[in-house]
Amino acid sequence: MSKLRSLQTANPIVDDRTVAGDGATTGEDDKVALKKQMSLFVCITVIVGNTIGTGIFISPKGVLQYTGSVGLSLIVWILGGVLAMLGGLSYAELGSTFGKSGGDYTYIRESFGSTLAFLVVWMHFVIATPGSIVVLSISFARYAIQPFFPGCDPPDEVLLMIALACLVFTYFINSWKVRAATSVQNIFTVAKVTGLLIIIVAGIVQLSKGRTQYLEKAFDDEVNSFMDVSLAFYQALFAYSGWAGLNMMTEELKNPVRDFPIAVVVSETIIIALYLLTNIAYLTVMSAEELLASNAVVTFADYLFGSFSWIVPAFVALSIFGAINGTALALTRIHFTCARDGHLPATMAMVHIKFRTPMPSLLMAAVLALIAFVISILTGSGIENLLNYVTFANWLFIALVNVGLVYLRCKRPDLKRPFKVPLFVPIVFSLSIFYLSITGIIAAPVETGIGLAIILTGVPVYLFGQWKNKPSFFYKLSDGVGNFIQRFLLVVIQEKETY
């Protein structure tokens, strides 16, 4: 891998007078690198856009089912949001401290070394990122096409074509320009918030009409076991996951020290309010039993909007597309950062000389997503099962990041920390997540065992990457492929550090 790093110096594509995207001759300040162009508003939309996807339309049923009580389910939605905010604030300290992209990978590497950090990347690289993109793309297609097939299921061929088009467009726009991708994120975040506000306002209208019968006895139902309530938190946290996306692209923030904590608090407050009020709105038109037996958002729209019920699925589709774009925008930066550290092929750490995007990393992610798409077609729910297998591990890594924050406070007390959280924040968060993860392991030991085995396949890959005496043909092949990719895509290693 290290030999590929020398390709830039031998490549005639760029020199000290690199031509920028606007045609001007550049100097030191405009060398090829990721650009700091994300404002505070974009930071907020990235978190909100990454978080609000399918979760709020899927998880209400799971939260209610595992709590067994309407009142307790609403409390779980609030506490789940508070827990997500605590996690986000811990990440805000780490993001403002290190100023380096990569999120979980970067922070675990700083705390516990490269081997464990690589497993985070491997999990995202082979399963989490491509699998999430595929599942979200198919969900987007299903909601987007639903208004055209009222009362029946759309043809599978049409569904898959729309999902594939969504997937390809997402990676195209992210490879083209960061500003274009963030503009898409801004637009679709506003759209998804608008969609939820339509549901909330409709719910408020129902409350004003006195439709409170399903809320008046919210705590009368028998609460399920403590173990089941823990699983309800797991369901809620699935809907709240997304705050870490911003940390994966820290180097592109204009003012990370100021923007991280503000973006976390503002975005999580907005999301908690939206989620809580959306669940209350559902319960103004349907009982707990009806909610458990149906697709809540579709039933809600059919009940209140009649012939205009297609409006809600349309906004759900927009919400999901925003989550797809946010996933592609953020998670590919993990691959980029890992490659820059020498643990993935060096071409994946290159930046396009004009667009200033990590194009090779994005294209590799697109290829893996297409492979996952084909697997999904051949196996049905195979990709969703794989995602479920590694969900517990993803949360364990997130908890480990918070443990690492506490560890770094002791190991490196003199490290400059522009923003610091009270130590109880990472401690409470990590203990909560460890407990919920253990609960999940007990509830599904086979699935979690399969997920762990998949993640551990990254160990030999890491060891091979660290092997110093690889055969000469391997270097010749990798250098040849890397040189071709660099020239074909017009990409180079960053010409200056961005952290």
N, C-alpha and C positions, 0 to 999 in steps of 0.2 A: 504493500500500500504506500509506503514511504516514497518509492520511486516516482509514483504518479505526481507527487508534490513538485518534482523538478520540471514537470512538463511546462509549467507557466513560463519559466525563464527562457525556454527554447521555442516557445510558441510565438510566431510573428504577428498574431492577431492584434495584440495590444503592445504599447510601449508607454513611455512617460507622457506621451501626447495623446492619450486615448481620447477618442471622439465620444462625447456624451450623447445621451438620447436626443437632446435638442439641437445637435449639430455643432455645438461650441467646443472649442479645444479646452480640455480640462487641465487642472493643475493638481496640487497635492490634496486640496479639499474635495475634489471630485473623482478620486481614484475609485476603481470598481470595488464596491462593497455594498452590503445591505444598508439601506438608507433609513435614517431616523425620521419617520414621517407620520407616526401615529399620535394623534392628539388625545386629550383626556376624553373627549366625546367618543372617539373611536375605541379607546380602551373600555369604556362602559358598554358600547355596543358589542364588542368582542365577547365580553363576559356574559352579557344578557343573551346575545345571539348563540353562543356556545351552549348555554344552559337551557334555554327554552327551546325544546325540540319536540320529541314525541312524549317525553316524560310526563308532562302535565295532562296529557290525553290518555295515557296508559296507567300511570301509577295510582290515580284516585281509587280505582277498583281494588288494587293490591293493598293499599294502606287501610282502606275500610275493611277489607276481608280479614286482615291479620289483627286489627285492633278489636273488631267486633262491635265498635261503638262509634256513632257519628261524632260525638263530642271529643272523644279521645283521638279520633282520626284528624280532626282539625288542630288539636294540640300538637300532634306529631308533625303536621305540616309546618307549624310555627317553629318548633324546636329543631326540626331538620334544617330549616333555613338558617337558624341561629348557629347551628353546628357548622354549616357550610361557610358562614361568614367568619367563624373562628379559623377554619382552615384557610380561607382566603387571606386573612390578615397575617397568618404565619408565612404564607407564600409571599405576601407583600414585603415582609422583612427580608426574606431571602432574595427576592428579586431586586430590591433596592440595594442590598449589600453586595451582591456579586455582579449585577449588571450584565449578565451573560444569558443568552438564550438557552433553551433546552429543558427548562422546567424540572421535572422530577429527575431526569438523567443528570443534569448539572449539579443539583443539590445533593443527591445521593453520592455522586462521585466526589464532591468536596468533603462529605462526611465519612463515607465508608469505602471509598476506592472505586476503581474502574470496573471490576468484575461484576459486582452487584448492580452498578449503574448500567452496564451493558445489557443486563437481563431486562431492565425496564425498556430499553430501546428495542430489544428483540421482541418483547411482548407486543409493543405498539407496531413494530415493523411488519411482523408476519401475520398478526391476527387483529389486534384492536383497531388500528387505523383502517386497513382495507375492509375489514368486516363491518365496522360501524358505517363506513361510507355506503357500502352495498345495502345494508339493512335500511338505512335512512333513505337511500335513493328509491328503493322499492316502496317504502312507506309514502314517500312524496308522490310517486306515480299513482298509488292507490287512491290517495285523497284528491289529487289533482284531476283524475279522470272520473271520479265518482259522480259528479253532477251530470255527466253525459250518459250515465247508465243507471238511472233511478230504478230502484227495486230489483236490480240484478247485478251479478258480478261481471266486471269488464273482461274482455278476452285477454288471456295470459300474454299473447303475443304483443298486444298494444301496451299492456302494463310494462313488460320487459323493455320494449323499445323506448318508452318514456323514461324509465329508470336509467337505461344506458345513456340516453342523451343528457340527462341530468348529471350523471357521473362525469362524462367527457367534458361537458361545458364547465363544470366546476373546476376541474384541473387545468383547463385551457385558460380560464380567466385568472386563476392564481399564478400560472406560469407567465402570463403576459405582463401584468403590472400589479404590484402590491396595492397601489392606490385604487386600481379598478376593483380588486378583491375587497378592500376595506369599504369602498363605496357600495358595493353589492351588500356587504354585511350591514352597513348603516341602513340601507333601504329596507332590507328584509327584517331587520330587527324592529324598525318602526312598524312594519306591516304585521309582524307577529304580536307585538304589544297591542296594536289596534284590534286584532282579532280577539285577543283575550278581553280587551275592554268592551267589545260588543257583547260578549257573553256576560261580563260583569254588570254592565248597564242593564241588560235584559233581566238579570237576576235581581237587581235593585228595584226595577219596575215591579217584578213579581212580589218582592217583599213589601213594597208600598201598597200592594193590593191585598196584603194580609196572608200571603201564601207562606206561612211559617210552620205549618203542621209537622213537617219532617225535621224541623230544628228545635221545636219547643221541648221535646223530650230527648235531647241529644245524648244525655248521659244515663238514660234509663236502661239501655241494653246491657247485657252482661259482657264484661270485658274479657277478652281472651287471655291466655297464659302469658307470663312475662316473656317467654321465648318467642311467642307469636308477635307480641308488641315489638320485640327487637327486629323481627323480620319486616314489620311495618316501617320502621325507621330506615331499613335497607332500601325499601321501595321508594320512600320519600327522597333519600339521598341520591338515588338514581336520577330523579327528576331535577335535583339541585346540582349535580356534577357538571362542571364546566368552568369553575373559577380558575383552574390551573392553566387554561388555554392561553391566557395573557402572558404568563411566565415563560411560555415556550418561545415567545418572540420579543423578549426584553430588549434586545439590541436595536429594535426598530421603533422603540418608544422615544418620543421627543424629550420627556422629562419623567423618567421612571421613579425617581425618588419621591416626587410630589404625587404622581398619578396613580401609583399602585394602591396605596391605602384608600384614597378617595374613590377610585373606581370600584374597589371591592365593596366598600360600605354602601355607596349609592346603588350599585347594581344589585347587590343582595337584598337591600331594603325594597327595591322595586319588585324583585322576583318574589320575595315572601308575600308582599301585599297582593300581587297578581295571583299567586297560587292559592292563597287563603280565600280570596274573594271569588275565584273561579269555582272552587269546591263548594262554597256556600251557594253560589248561583245554581250549580247542578242540583243541589238539595232543595231548591225552591220549586222544582217541577217534577222531581222523581224521588221516591223513597229509597232507603238504603238497599232494599231488596231489588228494586228496579235498576239501580245503579250497578249492582253486582252482576245483574243478568244481561247487561247491554253495553254497547259502546256509548259511554256517557255523553260525549260531545255530539255524536250523531243524533241520539235520542233527544237531547236538549234542543238541537236545531230543529228537528222534525216537530217537536211539541210547540215551539214558540214562533217559528218563522214560516211554517207551512211551505208554500211554493217557493219561498226565498231561502229555504233551508240550505241550499247549495253554498250560500255565502260563508257559513262556518267551515265546512270542509275545505273551501278555497283558501281561507286564512290559515287553516291547519297546514295545508300544503306549503304555503309561503313560510310558515314557521319552521317546518322541517327543512326546507331548502336553505334557510338561513343557518340552521345547525350543520348542514352538510358543508356549506362554504366555510363556516367557522372551524370545523374539524380539519378540513384540508389546509386552511390558512395556518392553523396553529401547530398541528401534530407533525407536519413534515419538517418543521424547524428542529424537532428532536433528532431526526435522521441527519440533518445538515450539521448540527452541532457535534454529534457523535462522530461523523466522518471527519470533521475538522480536527478532532482530537486523535484521529488515526485508528479508530475502531471499526470503521466502515470504509469502502473504497473512496479514495480521495476525490474522485469526480463528483461524488454526492455533496462535497463541500464547496463546489464551485458556483459562481454567480454569473448570470448573463451580463455581458458587457454593456448592453443598452437598457434592458428592462430592470436590472438590479434585483432579480428574483432568483431564489435557489432552484433554478430550472431542472437540473439533473435529479435532485431529490424529489421534486414534485412529479417528474415523469416516472421515476421508479415507483413512487407511491401509486401513480395512476395505473401502471402495469400490474402491480400487486392487487389493486382494487378490481381490475378487469378479470384477473385470475379468480379472485374471490367471487366475482359476479358469475362466472362460468360454473364454479363449484356450487353456488347457490341454485342455479338452474338445474344442475344435475342431481343435487341431493335434497332439494326442497328447503327444509329448515336447518340444514347442516351448518351454515355460517352462524345462524343465531345460537345454535348449541355451542359452537366454539367460543363465541363471545361470552356466553354464560359461564363457560369453564374458567375463563381468565378474569372474570369480574372481581372475584374475591382477591386475587393477586394484585389487581390494580389498586384496590382500596388499601391493601397491606403496604404497597409501595408508597401511597399517599401518607399513610400513618408513619411510615419510616422516615419520610421527609421531615415530619414534625419532630420525631425523635432526634433526627440529625440536627435540627435547629437547637435543641436543648444541649446536645453533645458539643456543638460548635461554640456555644456560649461558654462551656467549660474548657474546651480544648484550645480555642482561639479567642480569648477574652478581649484582646486588643484589636480585633478585626473591626474596621470602621463600619458602623451600622447606622445609616442616616435615619432609618425608621426601626423602632424596636417595639415588640409587643410584650406585655407582661408574660412571664413564664407559664402562668397557669393556662394561657391560651393554647399553646402547642401540647401541653400535658393533658388537658381535658380532651382536646380533639383526638390525640393519638390513642388515649385509653378508650375513648368511645368507639373509635374505628376498629381497634384491636378486638374489643368485645363483640362488635357486630360481625367482624370477619370470622371470629371463632364460632359464633352462632351459625353463620352460613356454612362453615365447614362441617359442623355437627349435623346440620339439616341435610346437606348434600355431599357426603364424603367422597363418593365415586367421582362426581363431576369435578370437585376441587382437586382430586388426585390427578385426573386427566389434565386439568389446566396447569398444575404444577409440573407435570411431565413435559408438556408442550414448552413451557417457559425454560425448563432446564436444558432443552435441546440447544439453547443459545450458548451453553458453556463450551462445548467443543468448537463452535463457531468462533467464540472469543479467543480460545486458546490457539486456534489455527491463525487467527489474525495477528496474535502476538509472537508466533513462531518466526524466529529470526533467520533460519536457514532453509527457507522454502526452495524448491527446485528452480533452476534458472528458467525453465520453460514457463513457469507460472508468472515470473516477473515480465518475461517477454510478452506473454499473452495479455496480462493486465495492463502493461504499458501501451501496447498496441491498441487495445480496446479504449483505454482512457484517452489516448491521443486522438483517436477517431471521434469519440464523443465530444471532446473539447473543441475540436475544429468544426464538427457538424453543428453543434448547438451554440457555438460562439460563447463559451463560458471559460472563466479563469478562477483560480484561487483568489480570494479577496486580497486586494493590494494594500489594505491597511486594517488594523485591528478595530473592531467596533465595540469592544468591551474593556 
